Amino acid sequence: MAQQGRGKPRPYTRTGAGWKAGIGRGLILPANCPRINFDKYRRMAEVQIKKPSLINQLIPWVITLAIFVWLYYNIDFRKMFQILAEVRLGWFIPSMAGFVLVFGAIDTFTYGQSYSWFTARLTTREKIELRVAPYVVQPIFAPLAEVLFPLYLWRRKGVSPAHALSTSVWTMMSDLAALFTALTVGVLYNLKTRLVPQIGFGWLLAMIIFWAVYFGNLIFWHSRLQPKIAAWVERSRNAGAAQRGASGILLKVASQATQLLRTFSIARWRHYLYIYALRILMVFAGLISNYVALKALGLEVPVAIMVIGIPIIFYSHFQPINVGGYGGPQALAILFLYEIGHCGSKEQVAAFSFLWSTGFLVGRILLGMVFIRGFWKNTFPEGFGNWRRGAGG
């Protein structure tokens, strides 16, 4: 008699996780079937971090190719390589090595610290692993690297991609504030000295607009509305989770969009000041490193161009106008140092830019390789091709 009912199918009850998820309705399972956590699979289906599309990955390559075509017709590459062969590397290599270490440390304790504040607590090792390990792929495959940051947080800590993106955008605002601090100083200095006529009132107007938006944002998020907005963002976190159909989908989309405001709604003054102070150090470190590279090539650059042009050239390494630091940075270097600043020849300026970009590329890859094993193990335990595995498992 004991053997008679073994394996006989029975209806899936309405008390399990599958019924609550709306998946088990009408499902028939064997009596000895282990309980299935349908909630887990529902979360996996709802939260997806997709690979960048092929078009997005190709855009930097297309732009870089176009810039190299322009460079081919505008500079003498043979002369440029002759200049590079005579460069004095005695100071440049140590300065670049030091800068890469400073860059990695500041990147870790600004973006990494922000994730730890606002998404999930991270150890120092995890902060370094999260931000530094992707340097191995970031210079060449930037769109893919940008996806690796939220992917790590999602799988390692279960952090919502919307919350990770919110924190990244918030940190980027302080990063831009550091950049525009240098630009503003350079513009004001040039308006007083008039050393570079091309940098005039239009530049000042751009600085005023940026700072008006930046401080307006700060004032808004520290006004009396802040507690109400923070509560509203938190309440909308799971909107639409219990509803089905089109209305449920729309509510979920609206909820994810609302979560992009989360970090802004809870960040306080001390957070802004901490990130801003470290990012300012990054700008200064970049100026020093580029100054050494310019000296190695015997180039003299006006102060205004140095303070304005060099930070813009540096930050262009993180925009989709280059691959590995080649393309956009060289075009901008020629624009600011040669066309506007009248510093040396095009070949000298291009040699400077290629030298610095190459040092930065090699340095980042070598630093990232130190931490890539742990990052890869935590992010892709089942192989690089598996992008759909859920958080924590």
C-alpha positions in Angstrom: 0.0 0.0 0.0 2.9 2.2 0.7 4.1 1.9 -2.9 0.7 2.5 -4.4 0.6 6.3 -4.3 4.3 7.0 -4.8 5.0 9.4 -7.7 1.3 10.1 -8.2 0.8 13.6 -9.5 -0.9 16.2 -7.3 -2.0 19.7 -7.9 0.4 22.5 -7.0 -1.1 24.2 -4.0 -2.0 27.9 -3.7 0.3 28.4 -0.7 3.7 28.1 -2.3 6.0 30.7 -3.7 5.0 29.8 -7.2 1.4 30.6 -6.7 2.3 34.0 -5.2 4.4 34.7 -8.3 1.5 33.9 -10.5 3.4 31.0 -12.1 2.1 27.9 -10.4 -1.6 28.3 -11.4 -2.8 25.1 -12.8 0.6 23.4 -12.6 0.8 19.7 -11.8 3.9 18.4 -10.1 4.9 15.0 -8.7 4.5 14.6 -4.9 8.2 13.9 -4.4 9.3 16.9 -6.5 11.5 19.3 -4.5 10.0 22.8 -3.9 10.9 25.3 -6.6 11.6 28.9 -5.7 9.5 30.6 -8.4 10.1 34.0 -6.9 13.8 33.7 -7.6 13.2 33.0 -11.3 10.6 35.7 -11.5 13.2 38.2 -10.3 15.7 36.9 -12.8 13.2 37.4 -15.6 12.4 40.9 -14.5 16.0 42.2 -13.9 18.3 41.9 -16.9 21.5 43.6 -17.7 22.1 43.2 -21.4 25.3 43.3 -23.3 25.8 46.6 -25.2 24.4 46.2 -28.8 26.9 45.7 -31.6 26.1 49.2 -32.9 27.0 50.8 -29.5 30.3 48.8 -29.4 31.2 49.9 -32.9 30.5 53.6 -32.5 33.9 54.4 -30.8 35.7 52.4 -33.5 34.0 54.2 -36.3 34.7 57.6 -34.8 38.3 56.7 -34.1 38.8 55.4 -37.7 37.4 58.7 -39.0 39.7 60.7 -36.8 42.7 58.7 -37.9 41.8 59.3 -41.6 41.8 63.0 -40.8 45.1 62.7 -38.9 46.6 60.9 -41.9 45.9 63.8 -44.2 46.9 66.5 -41.6 50.2 65.3 -40.0 53.4 63.7 -41.1 53.4 60.4 -39.2 57.1 59.7 -40.1 58.1 63.0 -38.5 55.9 62.3 -35.5 57.6 58.9 -34.9 61.0 60.5 -35.3 60.0 63.0 -32.5 58.8 60.1 -30.3 62.2 58.2 -30.9 64.0 61.2 -29.3 61.7 61.7 -26.3 63.2 61.8 -22.8 61.5 59.0 -20.9 63.5 59.4 -17.6 60.7 61.4 -15.9 57.7 60.4 -18.0 57.6 56.7 -17.1 57.8 57.2 -13.3 55.3 60.1 -13.5 52.8 58.0 -15.5 53.2 55.0 -13.2 52.5 57.2 -10.2 49.5 58.8 -12.0 48.0 55.4 -12.9 48.2 54.4 -9.2 46.7 57.7 -8.1 44.0 57.3 -10.7 43.1 53.8 -9.6 43.0 54.8 -5.9 40.8 57.9 -6.5 38.5 55.9 -8.8 38.1 53.3 -6.1 37.4 55.7 -3.3 35.0 57.9 -5.2 32.9 55.7 -7.4 33.6 52.6 -5.3 32.9 54.5 -2.1 29.6 55.9 -3.5 28.4 52.4 -4.3 29.2 51.4 -0.7 27.3 54.4 0.7 24.2 54.2 -1.4 23.7 50.7 -2.7 25.4 47.9 -0.7 28.3 48.0 1.8 31.6 47.0 0.1 34.9 46.0 1.6 38.0 47.8 0.4 38.9 44.8 -1.6 35.5 44.8 -3.3 35.8 48.5 -4.1 39.2 48.0 -5.8 38.0 44.9 -7.6 34.9 46.6 -8.8 36.5 49.7 -10.2 40.1 48.7 -11.1 39.6 45.2 -12.6 37.6 46.4 -15.6 40.6 48.6 -16.7 41.7 45.4 -18.6 38.8 45.9 -21.1 37.7 49.5 -20.5 40.2 51.2 -22.8 39.4 49.0 -25.8 35.8 48.0 -25.1 34.4 51.0 -23.2 30.7 50.3 -23.7 31.1 46.7 -22.4 33.2 47.9 -19.4 30.5 50.3 -18.4 28.0 47.4 -18.1 30.5 45.4 -15.9 30.2 47.7 -13.0 26.4 47.3 -12.4 26.7 43.6 -13.4 29.2 43.0 -10.6 27.0 44.8 -8.0 23.9 42.9 -9.1 25.5 39.5 -9.0 27.8 40.1 -6.0 25.5 42.1 -3.8 22.0 41.9 -5.4 22.0 45.7 -6.2 19.3 46.9 -8.5 20.8 48.1 -11.8 18.7 51.3 -11.5 20.3 52.0 -8.1 23.8 51.3 -9.4 23.2 53.7 -12.4 21.7 56.4 -10.0 24.9 56.3 -7.9 27.1 56.4 -11.0 25.3 59.5 -12.4 25.4 61.2 -9.0 29.2 60.6 -8.7 29.7 61.8 -12.3 28.1 65.1 -11.3 30.9 65.7 -8.7 33.4 64.6 -11.3 32.1 67.2 -13.7 32.2 69.8 -11.0 35.9 69.1 -10.5 36.6 69.3 -14.2 34.6 72.6 -14.5 36.5 74.0 -11.5 39.7 73.8 -13.5 38.1 75.1 -16.7 36.6 78.1 -14.7 39.9 79.0 -13.2 41.5 78.8 -16.7 38.8 80.9 -18.3 38.9 83.6 -15.6 42.7 83.7 -15.8 42.7 84.1 -19.5 40.0 86.8 -19.4 42.4 88.8 -17.2 45.6 88.2 -19.1 44.1 87.8 -22.6 46.9 85.4 -23.6 44.5 83.3 -25.7 42.0 85.4 -27.6 39.9 82.4 -28.7 38.9 81.7 -25.1 36.6 84.6 -24.4 33.1 85.5 -23.2 31.5 82.4 -24.8 33.6 80.2 -22.5 32.6 82.2 -19.5 28.9 81.9 -20.4 29.3 78.1 -20.6 30.9 78.1 -17.1 28.1 80.2 -15.7 25.4 77.9 -17.2 27.1 74.8 -15.8 27.5 76.2 -12.3 23.9 77.5 -12.2 22.6 74.0 -13.1 25.0 72.3 -10.6 24.2 74.5 -7.6 20.6 74.6 -8.5 20.6 70.8 -8.3 22.4 70.9 -4.9 20.0 73.5 -3.5 17.0 71.5 -4.7 18.1 68.2 -3.1 18.9 70.0 0.2 15.6 71.9 0.4 12.6 71.1 2.5 11.3 68.9 -0.3 14.1 66.4 0.1 12.5 64.2 2.8 9.3 64.0 0.9 11.0 63.2 -2.4 13.2 60.6 -0.7 10.1 59.0 0.9 8.3 59.0 -2.5 11.3 57.4 -4.3 11.4 54.7 -1.6 7.6 54.0 -1.8 7.7 53.7 -5.6 10.5 51.1 -5.3 8.2 48.1 -5.8 5.4 49.7 -7.7 3.6 47.4 -10.1 5.1 44.2 -8.5 1.7 42.8 -7.6 -0.1 43.9 -10.8 -0.3 42.2 -14.2 -0.8 43.2 -17.7 0.0 46.5 -19.4 -0.7 48.6 -16.2 1.8 46.4 -14.2 4.5 46.8 -16.8 4.1 50.5 -17.1 4.2 50.9 -13.3 7.4 48.8 -13.2 9.0 50.9 -15.9 8.0 54.1 -14.0 9.3 52.6 -10.8 12.7 51.9 -12.3 12.9 55.4 -13.8 12.1 56.8 -10.4 14.9 54.8 -8.7 17.4 56.8 -10.9 16.7 59.6 -8.4 17.5 57.5 -5.3 21.1 58.5 -4.7 20.3 62.2 -5.3 17.4 62.0 -2.8 19.6 60.6 0.1 23.0 62.1 -0.5 24.1 64.8 2.0 26.6 67.6 1.9 29.4 65.5 3.3 29.1 63.0 0.5 29.3 65.8 -2.2 32.4 67.4 -0.5 34.2 64.1 -0.1 33.8 63.1 -3.7 34.5 66.6 -5.1 37.7 66.9 -3.1 39.1 63.6 -4.4 38.1 64.3 -8.0 39.9 67.7 -7.8 43.0 65.8 -6.8 42.5 63.7 -9.9 42.5 66.8 -12.1 45.7 68.1 -10.5 47.4 64.7 -10.8 46.4 64.6 -14.5 47.8 68.1 -15.0 51.1 67.2 -13.4 51.4 64.0 -15.5 50.6 65.8 -18.7 53.1 68.6 -17.8 55.9 66.0 -17.5 55.0 64.5 -20.9 55.0 68.0 -22.5 58.4 68.7 -21.0 59.7 65.4 -22.3 58.9 66.6 -25.8 60.2 70.2 -25.2 56.7 71.8 -25.5 55.8 75.0 -23.7 52.1 75.6 -23.1 50.4 78.8 -21.9 48.8 78.5 -18.4 45.3 79.1 -19.7 45.6 76.3 -22.3 47.2 74.0 -19.8 44.4 74.4 -17.3 41.6 74.3 -19.9 42.8 72.1 -22.7 44.6 69.4 -20.7 41.6 68.4 -18.5 39.4 68.3 -21.5 41.9 66.1 -23.4 42.2 63.8 -20.4 38.5 63.4 -19.9 38.0 62.6 -23.6 39.7 59.3 -22.8 36.4 58.2 -21.2 34.1 59.3 -24.0 33.0 57.3 -27.0 35.4 59.2 -29.4 38.4 57.0 -28.9 39.6 53.4 -28.6 42.4 52.8 -26.1 43.0 56.6 -25.9 43.6 56.9 -29.6 41.5 59.2 -31.8 39.6 61.9 -29.9 42.4 62.8 -27.5 44.8 63.5 -30.4 42.2 65.6 -32.3 41.5 67.6 -29.2 45.2 68.0 -28.5 45.8 69.5 -31.9 42.8 71.8 -31.5 43.8 73.2 -28.1 47.6 73.0 -28.2 48.3 73.7 -31.9 45.3 75.6 -33.4 44.4 77.7 -30.3 47.6 77.7 -28.2 50.1 77.7 -31.1 52.4 75.3 -29.2 55.0 73.6 -31.4 54.1 71.7 -34.6 51.2 69.4 -35.3 53.6 66.5 -35.2 55.0 67.5 -31.8 51.5 67.9 -30.4 50.4 64.5 -31.8 53.5 62.9 -30.5 52.7 64.2 -27.0 49.2 62.9 -27.1 50.1 59.5 -28.5 52.9 59.2 -25.8 50.6 60.1 -22.9 47.7 58.0 -24.2 49.9 54.9 -24.7 51.3 55.3 -21.2 47.8 55.6 -19.7 46.6 52.6 -21.7 49.4 50.3 -20.7 49.3 51.4 -17.1 45.6 50.8 -16.7 45.7 47.4 -18.3 48.6 46.3 -16.1 46.9 47.6 -12.9 43.6 45.9 -13.9 45.3 42.6 -14.4 46.2 42.4 -10.7 42.5 42.3 -9.7 40.8 40.7 -12.8 40.7 37.2 -11.5 38.6 37.9 -8.4 36.3 40.2 -10.5 35.8 37.6 -13.2 35.1 34.9 -10.6 32.4 36.9 -8.9 30.8 38.3 -12.1 31.0 35.3 -14.5 31.3 32.1 -12.4 29.6 30.2 -15.1 31.4 31.8 -18.0 31.5 35.1 -19.9 28.6 34.2 -22.1 26.1 33.9 -19.2 24.6 37.3 -18.8 21.2 36.2 -17.6 22.1 34.5 -14.3 20.4 36.3 -11.4 21.8 38.0 -8.3 23.6 35.9 -5.8 23.3 32.7 -7.7 
